[in-house]
Amino acid sequence: DVKVTQSSRYLVKRTGEKVFLECVQDMDHENMFWYRQDPGLGLRLIYFSYDVKMKEKGDIPEGYSVSREKKERFSLILESASTNQTSMYLCASSSGIYTEAFFGQGTRLTVV
Amino acid sequence: DAKTTQPPSMDCAEGRAANLPCNHSTISGNEYVYWYRQIHSQGPQYIIHGLKNNETNEMASLIITEDRKSSTLILPHATLRDTAVYYCIVRVRDNFNKFYFGSGTKLNVKP
């Protein structure tokens, strides 16, 4: 089975902190994604990557950056956390453009 | 991507088949129907997808009407662990960054 693992289930951070969310997949997938999920808004794509060191902005990249130094790992960085970034963050991976995505268990981030 | 309409909630008795409907009347020819579910506080789990033929895997069956304007996800023998929010999504298969999950259907499996 595909396994997508996010480093933390719950995080509490202070406003202005730099926050790192880590995601690792074990199926050699080329594509990796970061979404955030908020009530009434569904899942919104923040960034995605289709290869090592390659990244593309999604629908809501402002306030975020990403890093993909190795194929299996995709990191989401909140440069200066703000309260409006309190959300559930979901990482996903897929083996190609034309396939389904597999999701991690999610990280619930609270910024206070 | 086509908009989908799902009932907000459904109940099902444990051991019975759960039939979850989805309307996607504006679906276009190259849009696939995907189903995911999300158990409380976990990430979405892929279930099944299809274009126009009915599909079956170890988890569920997907029935798509001939005009493709609606579909039904069938869990043949629902268990308590199938209690979750089920999302029906239609998307162009080459638009891999666009997964809009919407509100979904909360399936309550009862003993």
gemmi code that builds the backbone of each chain (N, CA, C; Angstrom):
import gemmi

chains = {
    "A": [
        ("ASP", (0.838, -1.199, 0.000), (0.000, 0.000, 0.000), (0.872, 1.248, 0.000)),
        ("VAL", (0.356, 2.273, -0.671), (1.024, 3.564, -0.664), (0.983, 4.138, 0.737)),
        ("LYS", (2.111, 4.664, 1.173), (2.122, 5.293, 2.476), (2.653, 6.711, 2.345)),
        ("VAL", (1.839, 7.661, 2.772), (2.230, 9.056, 2.825), (2.195, 9.454, 4.296)),
        ("THR", (3.331, 9.855, 4.810), (3.450, 10.127, 6.239), (3.776, 11.583, 6.477)),
        ("GLN", (2.980, 12.210, 7.321), (3.245, 13.589, 7.726), (3.839, 13.569, 9.121)),
        ("SER", (4.782, 14.458, 9.361), (5.613, 14.349, 10.561), (4.850, 14.584, 11.851)),
        ("SER", (3.809, 15.400, 11.814), (3.079, 15.694, 13.050), (1.583, 15.609, 12.804)),
        ("ARG", (0.819, 15.146, 13.776), (-0.647, 15.185, 13.675), (-1.200, 16.512, 14.167)),
        ("TYR", (-0.584, 17.041, 15.216), (-1.032, 18.297, 15.806), (0.185, 19.177, 16.092)),
        ("LEU", (0.009, 20.462, 15.773), (1.071, 21.441, 16.053), (0.429, 22.719, 16.570)),
        ("VAL", (1.066, 23.340, 17.544), (0.659, 24.664, 18.003), (1.878, 25.564, 17.905)),
        ("LYS", (1.742, 26.656, 17.168), (2.852, 27.581, 16.952), (2.405, 29.010, 17.246)),
        ("ARG", (3.390, 29.848, 17.503), (3.078, 31.257, 17.798), (3.142, 32.085, 16.524)),
        ("THR", (2.384, 33.140, 16.494), (2.412, 34.086, 15.384), (3.833, 34.565, 15.143)),
        ("GLY", (4.236, 34.569, 13.866), (5.566, 35.035, 13.502), (6.619, 33.943, 13.445)),
        ("GLU", (6.321, 32.769, 13.983), (7.290, 31.668, 13.941), (7.418, 31.131, 12.527)),
        ("LYS", (8.572, 30.569, 12.221), (8.768, 29.837, 10.971), (8.393, 28.383, 11.243)),
        ("VAL", (7.519, 27.829, 10.421), (6.974, 26.492, 10.672), (7.319, 25.577, 9.508)),
        ("PHE", (7.761, 24.378, 9.833), (8.087, 23.370, 8.822), (7.131, 22.189, 8.974)),
        ("LEU", (6.456, 21.840, 7.890), (5.639, 20.633, 7.857), (6.285, 19.665, 6.882)),
        ("GLU", (6.545, 18.452, 7.370), (7.273, 17.478, 6.565), (6.337, 16.375, 6.068)),
        ("CYS", (6.619, 15.901, 4.868), (5.830, 14.820, 4.275), (6.771, 13.863, 3.554)),
        ("VAL", (6.584, 12.570, 3.793), (7.407, 11.547, 3.159), (6.497, 10.484, 2.552)),
        ("GLN", (6.803, 10.093, 1.314), (6.064, 8.993, 0.685), (7.038, 7.888, 0.302)),
        ("ASP", (6.539, 6.653, 0.345), (7.435, 5.508, 0.180), (7.194, 4.743, -1.114)),
        ("MET", (6.516, 5.375, -2.083), (6.170, 4.639, -3.303), (6.840, 5.203, -4.545)),
        ("ASP", (7.881, 5.996, -4.369), (8.640, 6.510, -5.509), (7.762, 7.344, -6.463)),
        ("HIS", (6.784, 8.046, -5.905), (5.899, 8.869, -6.727), (6.600, 10.139, -7.177)),
        ("GLU", (6.323, 10.533, -8.434), (6.932, 11.753, -8.951), (6.262, 13.001, -8.385)),
        ("ASN", (4.937, 12.946, -8.235), (4.183, 14.145, -7.885), (3.839, 14.183, -6.403)),
        ("MET", (4.016, 15.341, -5.824), (3.621, 15.544, -4.427), (2.918, 16.885, -4.299)),
        ("PHE", (1.990, 16.951, -3.335), (1.100, 18.102, -3.212), (0.960, 18.508, -1.747)),
        ("TRP", (0.717, 19.774, -1.531), (0.280, 20.274, -0.230), (-1.048, 20.998, -0.401)),
        ("TYR", (-2.024, 20.589, 0.435), (-3.343, 21.217, 0.475), (-3.600, 21.708, 1.891)),
        ("ARG", (-4.532, 22.651, 1.991), (-5.102, 22.938, 3.290), (-6.607, 22.742, 3.186)),
        ("GLN", (-7.197, 22.288, 4.293), (-8.623, 22.001, 4.317), (-9.273, 22.837, 5.399)),
        ("ASP", (-10.273, 23.620, 4.999), (-11.002, 24.469, 5.927), (-12.495, 24.234, 5.757)),
        ("PRO", (-13.249, 24.301, 6.829), (-14.708, 24.062, 6.736), (-15.351, 24.966, 5.694)),
        ("GLY", (-16.167, 24.356, 4.833), (-16.891, 25.120, 3.822), (-16.077, 25.492, 2.599)),
        ("LEU", (-14.779, 25.259, 2.634), (-13.909, 25.642, 1.503), (-13.302, 24.445, 0.799)),
        ("GLY", (-13.516, 23.259, 1.317), (-12.949, 22.072, 0.689), (-11.432, 22.044, 0.810)),
        ("LEU", (-10.788, 21.312, -0.074), (-9.328, 21.265, -0.111), (-8.835, 22.289, -1.124)),
        ("ARG", (-7.864, 23.072, -0.730), (-7.278, 24.057, -1.633), (-5.794, 23.777, -1.781)),
        ("LEU", (-5.341, 23.792, -3.044), (-3.964, 23.436, -3.345), (-3.038, 24.613, -3.055)),
        ("ILE", (-1.984, 24.349, -2.288), (-1.015, 25.391, -1.944), (0.152, 25.355, -2.931)),
        ("TYR", (0.805, 24.228, -3.006), (1.939, 24.016, -3.915), (1.932, 22.564, -4.357)),
        ("PHE", (2.545, 22.309, -5.496), (2.813, 20.933, -5.866), (4.182, 20.828, -6.538)),
        ("SER", (4.666, 19.612, -6.619), (5.979, 19.353, -7.190), (5.887, 18.114, -8.068)),
        ("TYR", (6.454, 18.192, -9.271), (6.397, 17.058, -10.177), (7.767, 16.396, -10.356)),
        ("ASP", (8.760, 16.900, -9.628), (10.087, 16.283, -9.704), (10.951, 16.910, -8.613)),
        ("VAL", (12.074, 16.292, -8.335), (12.995, 16.841, -7.337), (13.404, 18.255, -7.754)),
        ("LYS", (13.383, 19.134, -6.793), (13.756, 20.549, -6.962), (12.799, 21.325, -7.856)),
        ("MET", (11.728, 20.714, -8.309), (10.735, 21.415, -9.128), (9.504, 21.694, -8.283)),
        ("LYS", (8.934, 22.876, -8.452), (7.745, 23.227, -7.698), (6.889, 24.171, -8.527)),
        ("GLU", (5.595, 24.102, -8.260), (4.647, 24.982, -8.926), (3.655, 25.513, -7.904)),
        ("LYS", (3.254, 26.754, -8.067), (2.256, 27.330, -7.172), (0.888, 26.747, -7.484)),
        ("GLY", (0.141, 26.563, -6.415), (-1.236, 26.151, -6.559), (-2.160, 27.360, -6.504)),
        ("ASP", (-3.304, 27.172, -5.865), (-4.291, 28.244, -5.829), (-4.032, 29.287, -4.743)),
        ("ILE", (-3.369, 28.881, -3.659), (-3.192, 29.797, -2.517), (-1.754, 29.725, -1.985)),
        ("PRO", (-0.747, 30.115, -2.770), (0.643, 29.966, -2.312), (1.131, 31.063, -1.370)),
        ("GLU", (0.387, 32.151, -1.253), (0.875, 33.290, -0.478), (1.103, 32.910, 0.979)),
        ("GLY", (2.273, 33.268, 1.470), (2.611, 32.984, 2.861), (3.269, 31.627, 3.066)),
        ("TYR", (3.432, 30.868, 1.974), (4.008, 29.527, 2.050), (5.174, 29.397, 1.070)),
        ("SER", (6.063, 28.487, 1.353), (7.061, 28.049, 0.388), (7.230, 26.545, 0.563)),
        ("VAL", (7.930, 25.911, -0.375), (8.114, 24.471, -0.312), (9.551, 24.121, -0.676)),
        ("SER", (9.899, 22.897, -0.332), (11.226, 22.391, -0.654), (11.112, 20.916, -0.997)),
        ("ARG", (11.768, 20.528, -2.093), (11.816, 19.115, -2.443), (13.232, 18.781, -2.902)),
        ("GLU", (14.059, 18.403, -1.943), (15.457, 18.065, -2.198), (15.622, 16.593, -2.547)),
        ("LYS", (14.712, 15.761, -2.082), (14.719, 14.334, -2.397), (13.337, 13.932, -2.896)),
        ("LYS", (13.287, 12.892, -3.712), (12.037, 12.506, -4.346), (10.959, 12.148, -3.336)),
        ("GLU", (11.361, 11.538, -2.230), (10.371, 11.034, -1.292), (9.879, 12.073, -0.285)),
        ("ARG", (10.494, 13.244, -0.262), (10.205, 14.200, 0.807), (9.791, 15.551, 0.231)),
        ("PHE", (8.699, 16.095, 0.764), (8.186, 17.391, 0.302), (7.812, 18.186, 1.535)),
        ("SER", (8.464, 19.314, 1.711), (8.279, 20.116, 2.920), (7.501, 21.386, 2.611)),
        ("LEU", (6.606, 21.724, 3.496), (5.853, 22.984, 3.415), (6.372, 23.900, 4.502)),
        ("ILE", (6.672, 25.140, 4.116), (7.247, 26.099, 5.060), (6.329, 27.309, 5.173)),
        ("LEU", (5.976, 27.634, 6.399), (5.255, 28.871, 6.666), (6.309, 29.867, 7.139)),
        ("GLU", (6.600, 30.837, 6.317), (7.728, 31.734, 6.585), (7.539, 32.522, 7.878)),
        ("SER", (6.339, 33.002, 8.110), (6.018, 33.749, 9.332), (4.557, 33.456, 9.643)),
        ("ALA", (4.340, 32.484, 10.516), (2.986, 31.977, 10.741), (2.034, 33.075, 11.202)),
        ("SER", (0.824, 33.003, 10.684), (-0.214, 33.943, 11.100), (-1.457, 33.145, 11.502)),
        ("THR", (-2.337, 33.790, 12.252), (-3.516, 33.082, 12.761), (-4.414, 32.580, 11.637)),
        ("ASN", (-4.418, 33.258, 10.489), (-5.261, 32.784, 9.392), (-4.682, 31.564, 8.669)),
        ("GLN", (-3.535, 31.105, 9.134), (-2.970, 29.859, 8.618), (-3.296, 28.672, 9.519)),
        ("THR", (-4.099, 28.911, 10.537), (-4.632, 27.814, 11.337), (-5.540, 26.979, 10.448)),
        ("SER", (-5.205, 25.693, 10.319), (-5.924, 24.858, 9.360), (-5.462, 23.413, 9.480)),
        ("MET", (-6.146, 22.530, 8.725), (-5.674, 21.161, 8.531), (-4.849, 21.152, 7.248)),
        ("TYR", (-3.613, 20.669, 7.345), (-2.737, 20.601, 6.176), (-2.583, 19.149, 5.748)),
        ("LEU", (-2.771, 18.925, 4.461), (-2.733, 17.571, 3.920), (-1.712, 17.473, 2.809)),
        ("CYS", (-0.892, 16.460, 2.901), (0.088, 16.152, 1.868), (-0.441, 14.983, 1.046)),
        ("ALA", (-0.151, 14.975, -0.246), (-0.578, 13.874, -1.105), (0.514, 13.574, -2.120)),
        ("SER", (0.474, 12.366, -2.672), (1.405, 12.020, -3.737), (0.677, 11.197, -4.790)),
        ("SER", (1.213, 11.208, -5.990), (0.668, 10.381, -7.063), (1.787, 9.985, -7.997)),
        ("SER", (1.552, 8.905, -8.747), (2.623, 8.351, -9.567), (2.714, 9.006, -10.936)),
        ("GLY", (1.743, 9.802, -11.293), (1.773, 10.456, -12.587), (0.635, 11.434, -12.683)),
        ("ILE", (0.596, 12.132, -13.789), (-0.437, 13.143, -13.953), (-1.822, 12.511, -13.995)),
        ("TYR", (-1.924, 11.325, -14.545), (-3.233, 10.743, -14.830), (-3.699, 9.735, -13.804)),
        ("THR", (-3.189, 9.853, -12.589), (-3.575, 8.873, -11.571), (-4.152, 9.560, -10.339)),
        ("GLU", (-4.750, 8.736, -9.488), (-5.319, 9.267, -8.260), (-4.209, 9.679, -7.293)),
        ("ALA", (-4.569, 10.544, -6.366), (-3.630, 10.997, -5.343), (-3.906, 10.264, -4.038)),
        ("PHE", (-2.848, 9.979, -3.304), (-2.953, 9.336, -1.996), (-2.526, 10.340, -0.937)),
        ("PHE", (-3.315, 10.425, 0.120), (-3.131, 11.471, 1.117), (-2.503, 10.958, 2.400)),
        ("GLY", (-1.781, 11.840, 3.067), (-1.317, 11.573, 4.417), (-2.443, 11.789, 5.414)),
        ("GLN", (-2.130, 11.592, 6.690), (-3.161, 11.644, 7.728), (-3.511, 13.058, 8.146)),
        ("GLY", (-2.751, 14.022, 7.676), (-3.049, 15.412, 7.982), (-2.325, 15.942, 9.198)),
        ("THR", (-2.034, 17.234, 9.177), (-1.475, 17.949, 10.333), (-2.410, 19.080, 10.670)),
        ("ARG", (-2.913, 19.052, 11.890), (-3.786, 20.158, 12.322), (-2.919, 21.199, 13.001)),
        ("LEU", (-2.752, 22.326, 12.330), (-1.895, 23.404, 12.823), (-2.750, 24.502, 13.433)),
        ("THR", (-2.384, 24.897, 14.624), (-3.025, 26.030, 15.289), (-1.968, 27.098, 15.511)),
        ("VAL", (-2.242, 28.311, 15.018), (-1.331, 29.426, 15.228), (-1.977, 30.376, 16.227)),
        ("VAL", (-1.260, 30.612, 17.313), (-1.850, 31.456, 18.387), (-1.085, 32.769, 18.523)),
    ],
    "B": [
        ("ASP", (-13.904, 22.340, -13.676), (-14.401, 21.032, -13.288), (-15.896, 21.095, -12.999)),
        ("ALA", (-16.602, 19.982, -13.297), (-18.039, 19.936, -13.090), (-18.360, 19.978, -11.613)),
        ("LYS", (-19.488, 20.590, -11.299), (-19.936, 20.649, -9.921), (-20.668, 19.364, -9.586)),
        ("THR", (-20.534, 18.921, -8.378), (-21.240, 17.725, -7.927), (-22.205, 18.077, -6.826)),
        ("THR", (-23.279, 17.296, -6.731), (-24.279, 17.473, -5.694), (-24.475, 16.155, -4.976)),
        ("GLN", (-24.325, 16.192, -3.654), (-24.498, 15.003, -2.837), (-25.413, 15.322, -1.659)),
        ("PRO", (-26.174, 14.328, -1.183), (-26.969, 14.577, 0.035), (-26.021, 14.790, 1.212)),
        ("PRO", (-26.397, 15.642, 2.142), (-25.480, 15.947, 3.252), (-25.245, 14.770, 4.186)),
        ("SER", (-26.235, 13.897, 4.344), (-26.039, 12.768, 5.246), (-26.937, 11.604, 4.853)),
        ("MET", (-26.492, 10.407, 5.264), (-27.266, 9.189, 5.029), (-26.996, 8.236, 6.179)),
        ("ASP", (-27.992, 7.398, 6.468), (-27.821, 6.341, 7.454), (-27.849, 4.989, 6.758)),
        ("CYS", (-27.129, 4.026, 7.328), (-27.117, 2.676, 6.781), (-26.946, 1.704, 7.940)),
        ("ALA", (-27.663, 0.580, 7.886), (-27.517, -0.442, 8.914), (-26.273, -1.271, 8.640)),
        ("GLU", (-25.582, -1.612, 9.697), (-24.377, -2.435, 9.570), (-24.702, -3.745, 8.858)),
        ("GLY", (-23.843, -4.114, 7.901), (-24.037, -5.338, 7.144), (-24.851, -5.166, 5.879)),
        ("ARG", (-25.545, -4.054, 5.772), (-26.335, -3.787, 4.566), (-25.496, -3.005, 3.566)),
        ("ALA", (-25.985, -2.958, 2.330), (-25.303, -2.171, 1.298), (-25.588, -0.687, 1.512)),
        ("ALA", (-24.546, 0.106, 1.345), (-24.705, 1.560, 1.388), (-24.585, 2.080, -0.040)),
        ("ASN", (-25.604, 2.815, -0.465), (-25.634, 3.371, -1.819), (-25.586, 4.884, -1.731)),
        ("LEU", (-24.480, 5.468, -2.147), (-24.299, 6.910, -2.027), (-24.425, 7.544, -3.409)),
        ("PRO", (-25.415, 8.421, -3.583), (-25.626, 9.020, -4.902), (-24.829, 10.306, -5.095)),
        ("CYS", (-24.595, 10.619, -6.350), (-23.924, 11.866, -6.708), (-24.465, 12.339, -8.051)),
        ("ASN", (-24.848, 13.591, -8.107), (-25.274, 14.190, -9.374), (-24.170, 15.064, -9.928)),
        ("HIS", (-23.886, 14.888, -11.197), (-22.865, 15.711, -11.874), (-23.380, 15.983, -13.281)),
        ("SER", (-24.464, 16.750, -13.347), (-25.191, 16.925, -14.609), (-24.403, 17.715, -15.642)),
        ("THR", (-23.386, 18.462, -15.229), (-22.625, 19.274, -16.187), (-21.288, 18.625, -16.553)),
        ("ILE", (-21.152, 17.352, -16.258), (-19.892, 16.665, -16.541), (-19.615, 16.673, -18.042)),
        ("SER", (-18.342, 16.832, -18.404), (-17.983, 16.808, -19.814), (-17.281, 15.489, -20.142)),
        ("GLY", (-17.052, 15.288, -21.439), (-16.636, 13.981, -21.906), (-15.312, 13.479, -21.360)),
        ("ASN", (-14.413, 14.394, -20.996), (-13.099, 13.953, -20.541), (-12.930, 14.051, -19.031)),
        ("GLU", (-14.033, 14.184, -18.330), (-13.969, 14.283, -16.870), (-14.294, 12.938, -16.229)),
        ("TYR", (-13.438, 12.539, -15.313), (-13.603, 11.301, -14.582), (-14.359, 11.559, -13.284)),
        ("VAL", (-14.996, 10.520, -12.792), (-15.648, 10.569, -11.482), (-14.752, 9.856, -10.474)),
        ("TYR", (-14.376, 10.553, -9.427), (-13.563, 9.987, -8.352), (-14.375, 9.976, -7.059)),
        ("TRP", (-14.119, 8.977, -6.244), (-14.693, 8.943, -4.902), (-13.568, 8.809, -3.889)),
        ("TYR", (-13.645, 9.658, -2.875), (-12.763, 9.605, -1.721), (-13.632, 9.587, -0.472)),
        ("ARG", (-13.057, 9.144, 0.632), (-13.742, 9.298, 1.905), (-12.764, 9.826, 2.939)),
        ("GLN", (-13.315, 10.464, 3.944), (-12.488, 11.042, 4.998), (-13.110, 10.699, 6.335)),
        ("ILE", (-12.382, 9.894, 7.066), (-12.780, 9.554, 8.423), (-12.305, 10.682, 9.320)),
        ("HIS", (-13.072, 10.968, 10.332), (-12.827, 12.151, 11.164), (-11.354, 12.304, 11.538)),
        ("SER", (-10.822, 13.502, 11.247), (-9.457, 13.883, 11.636), (-8.374, 13.093, 10.908)),
        ("GLN", (-8.717, 12.460, 9.792), (-7.697, 11.787, 9.000), (-7.675, 12.369, 7.595)),
        ("GLY", (-6.657, 12.009, 6.821), (-6.587, 12.446, 5.444), (-7.562, 11.687, 4.560)),
        ("PRO", (-7.959, 12.279, 3.431), (-8.873, 11.585, 2.507), (-8.268, 10.285, 1.994)),
        ("GLN", (-9.122, 9.305, 1.830), (-8.704, 7.991, 1.349), (-9.339, 7.740, -0.005)),
        ("TYR", (-8.517, 7.400, -0.979), (-9.023, 7.092, -2.319), (-9.851, 5.815, -2.270)),
        ("ILE", (-11.001, 5.821, -2.975), (-11.833, 4.617, -3.029), (-11.837, 4.032, -4.433)),
        ("ILE", (-12.252, 4.812, -5.417), (-12.466, 4.277, -6.754), (-12.639, 5.430, -7.729)),
        ("HIS", (-12.435, 5.191, -9.004), (-12.769, 6.188, -9.999), (-13.167, 5.508, -11.301)),
        ("GLY", (-13.850, 6.279, -12.175), (-14.278, 5.730, -13.454), (-14.616, 6.834, -14.436)),
        ("LEU", (-14.729, 6.447, -15.696), (-15.066, 7.398, -16.760), (-16.512, 7.185, -17.224)),
        ("LYS", (-16.809, 6.007, -17.734), (-18.187, 5.751, -18.152), (-18.637, 4.314, -17.890)),
        ("ASN", (-17.677, 3.417, -17.729), (-18.040, 2.046, -17.397), (-18.131, 1.873, -15.893)),
        ("ASN", (-18.937, 0.924, -15.469), (-18.995, 0.604, -14.047), (-17.669, 0.002, -13.609)),
        ("GLU", (-17.284, 0.299, -12.395), (-16.004, -0.160, -11.869), (-16.220, -0.833, -10.521)),
        ("THR", (-15.366, -1.802, -10.233), (-15.411, -2.490, -8.930), (-14.002, -2.753, -8.467)),
        ("ASN", (-13.771, -2.538, -7.185), (-12.511, -2.961, -6.577), (-12.817, -3.578, -5.220)),
        ("GLU", (-11.786, -3.806, -4.434), (-11.980, -4.508, -3.167), (-12.755, -3.682, -2.153)),
        ("MET", (-12.845, -2.401, -2.373), (-13.537, -1.537, -1.423), (-14.987, -1.288, -1.803)),
        ("ALA", (-15.250, -1.071, -3.107), (-16.559, -0.578, -3.501), (-16.814, -0.824, -4.983)),
        ("SER", (-18.046, -0.503, -5.373), (-18.423, -0.484, -6.786), (-18.894, 0.909, -7.148)),
        ("LEU", (-18.629, 1.287, -8.380), (-19.050, 2.583, -8.893), (-19.943, 2.342, -10.096)),
        ("ILE", (-21.182, 2.846, -10.001), (-22.132, 2.723, -11.089), (-22.346, 4.114, -11.684)),
        ("ILE", (-22.060, 4.257, -12.973), (-22.222, 5.535, -13.665), (-23.346, 5.374, -14.672)),
        ("THR", (-24.296, 6.293, -14.654), (-25.421, 6.198, -15.588), (-24.929, 6.381, -17.024)),
        ("GLU", (-25.749, 5.928, -17.948), (-25.345, 5.948, -19.352), (-25.082, 7.377, -19.840)),
        ("ASP", (-25.877, 8.335, -19.369), (-25.660, 9.724, -19.784), (-24.576, 10.409, -18.955)),
        ("ARG", (-24.023, 9.699, -17.986), (-22.919, 10.155, -17.121), (-23.288, 11.335, -16.235)),
        ("LYS", (-24.558, 11.626, -16.101), (-24.942, 12.772, -15.291), (-25.078, 12.436, -13.814)),
        ("SER", (-24.985, 11.190, -13.478), (-25.014, 10.817, -12.065), (-24.286, 9.495, -11.865)),
        ("SER", (-23.932, 9.252, -10.611), (-23.259, 8.002, -10.283), (-23.640, 7.583, -8.875)),
        ("THR", (-23.369, 6.330, -8.561), (-23.643, 5.802, -7.240), (-22.451, 4.989, -6.765)),
        ("LEU", (-22.004, 5.288, -5.573), (-20.969, 4.486, -4.932), (-21.660, 3.458, -4.062)),
        ("ILE", (-21.262, 2.203, -4.204), (-21.883, 1.130, -3.426), (-20.839, 0.477, -2.537)),
        ("LEU", (-21.101, 0.507, -1.233), (-20.314, -0.281, -0.280), (-21.157, -1.516, 0.010)),
        ("PRO", (-20.752, -2.689, -0.431), (-21.661, -3.844, -0.423), (-22.091, -4.315, 0.960)),
        ("HIS", (-21.207, -4.240, 1.926), (-21.547, -4.697, 3.286), (-20.947, -3.690, 4.271)),
        ("ALA", (-21.703, -2.654, 4.551), (-21.162, -1.560, 5.367), (-20.840, -2.033, 6.783)),
        ("THR", (-19.725, -1.542, 7.305), (-19.346, -1.794, 8.693), (-19.272, -0.459, 9.428)),
        ("LEU", (-19.167, -0.541, 10.742), (-19.094, 0.690, 11.540), (-17.889, 1.529, 11.125)),
        ("ARG", (-16.835, 0.870, 10.672), (-15.633, 1.602, 10.269), (-15.801, 2.352, 8.958)),
        ("ASP", (-16.910, 2.111, 8.257), (-17.185, 2.863, 7.039), (-17.852, 4.199, 7.323)),
        ("THR", (-18.153, 4.488, 8.569), (-18.696, 5.802, 8.921), (-17.658, 6.863, 8.589)),
        ("ALA", (-18.030, 7.798, 7.702), (-17.078, 8.786, 7.186), (-17.840, 9.781, 6.322)),
        ("VAL", (-17.132, 10.802, 5.877), (-17.668, 11.709, 4.860), (-17.160, 11.227, 3.506)),
        ("TYR", (-18.070, 11.029, 2.582), (-17.743, 10.520, 1.252), (-17.867, 11.646, 0.236)),
        ("TYR", (-16.807, 11.809, -0.526), (-16.743, 12.896, -1.495), (-16.768, 12.350, -2.917)),
        ("CYS", (-17.627, 12.928, -3.723), (-17.686, 12.641, -5.149), (-17.053, 13.824, -5.876)),
        ("ILE", (-16.109, 13.545, -6.737), (-15.358, 14.603, -7.412), (-15.319, 14.270, -8.890)),
        ("VAL", (-15.523, 15.265, -9.731), (-15.258, 15.059, -11.146), (-14.128, 15.990, -11.543)),
        ("ARG", (-13.220, 15.481, -12.313), (-12.081, 16.296, -12.715), (-11.526, 15.808, -14.044)),
        ("VAL", (-10.988, 16.742, -14.773), (-10.282, 16.400, -15.994), (-9.018, 15.663, -15.604)),
        ("ARG", (-8.750, 14.550, -16.224), (-7.666, 13.706, -15.762), (-6.297, 14.326, -15.996)),
        ("ASP", (-6.216, 15.353, -16.845), (-4.920, 15.988, -17.031), (-4.800, 17.264, -16.210)),
        ("ASN", (-5.728, 17.469, -15.303), (-5.705, 18.659, -14.450), (-5.472, 18.200, -13.025)),
        ("PHE", (-4.337, 17.580, -12.805), (-4.128, 16.803, -11.586), (-4.026, 17.644, -10.335)),
        ("ASN", (-3.968, 18.946, -10.491), (-3.878, 19.757, -9.291), (-5.227, 20.255, -8.800)),
        ("LYS", (-6.304, 19.881, -9.462), (-7.596, 20.431, -9.085), (-8.481, 19.351, -8.480)),
        ("PHE", (-8.397, 19.218, -7.167), (-9.288, 18.324, -6.425), (-10.149, 19.191, -5.533)),
        ("TYR", (-11.377, 19.485, -5.917), (-12.261, 20.214, -5.033), (-13.201, 19.234, -4.386)),
        ("PHE", (-13.099, 19.092, -3.079), (-13.840, 18.051, -2.380), (-15.259, 18.451, -2.024)),
        ("GLY", (-15.600, 19.676, -1.968), (-16.968, 20.053, -1.626), (-17.360, 19.609, -0.238)),
        ("SER", (-18.646, 19.433, -0.020), (-19.169, 19.127, 1.320), (-19.342, 17.642, 1.568)),
        ("GLY", (-19.551, 16.845, 0.529), (-19.659, 15.402, 0.674), (-20.925, 14.931, 1.367)),
        ("THR", (-21.005, 13.611, 1.572), (-22.109, 12.962, 2.285), (-21.563, 12.303, 3.538)),
        ("LYS", (-22.132, 12.643, 4.680), (-21.739, 11.974, 5.914), (-22.536, 10.681, 6.019)),
        ("LEU", (-21.853, 9.559, 5.906), (-22.494, 8.250, 6.037), (-22.379, 7.785, 7.477)),
        ("ASN", (-23.513, 7.522, 8.089), (-23.545, 6.991, 9.454), (-23.968, 5.524, 9.382)),
        ("VAL", (-23.050, 4.637, 9.704), (-23.368, 3.209, 9.744), (-23.751, 2.870, 11.180)),
        ("LYS", (-24.941, 2.301, 11.337), (-25.465, 2.059, 12.678), (-25.588, 0.565, 12.948)),
        ("PRO", (-25.308, 0.166, 14.183), (-25.379, -1.267, 14.514), (-26.807, -1.776, 14.493)),
    ],
}
model = gemmi.Model(1)
for chain_id, residues in chains.items():
    chain = gemmi.Chain(chain_id)
    for i, (resn, *xyz) in enumerate(residues, 1):
        res = gemmi.Residue()
        res.name, res.seqid = resn, gemmi.SeqId(i, " ")
        for name, pos in zip(("N", "CA", "C"), xyz):
            atom = gemmi.Atom()
            atom.name, atom.element = name, gemmi.Element(name[0])
            atom.pos, atom.b_iso = gemmi.Position(*pos), 0.0
            res.add_atom(atom)
        chain.add_residue(res)
    model.add_chain(chain)
structure = gemmi.Structure()
structure.add_model(model)
structure.setup_entities()
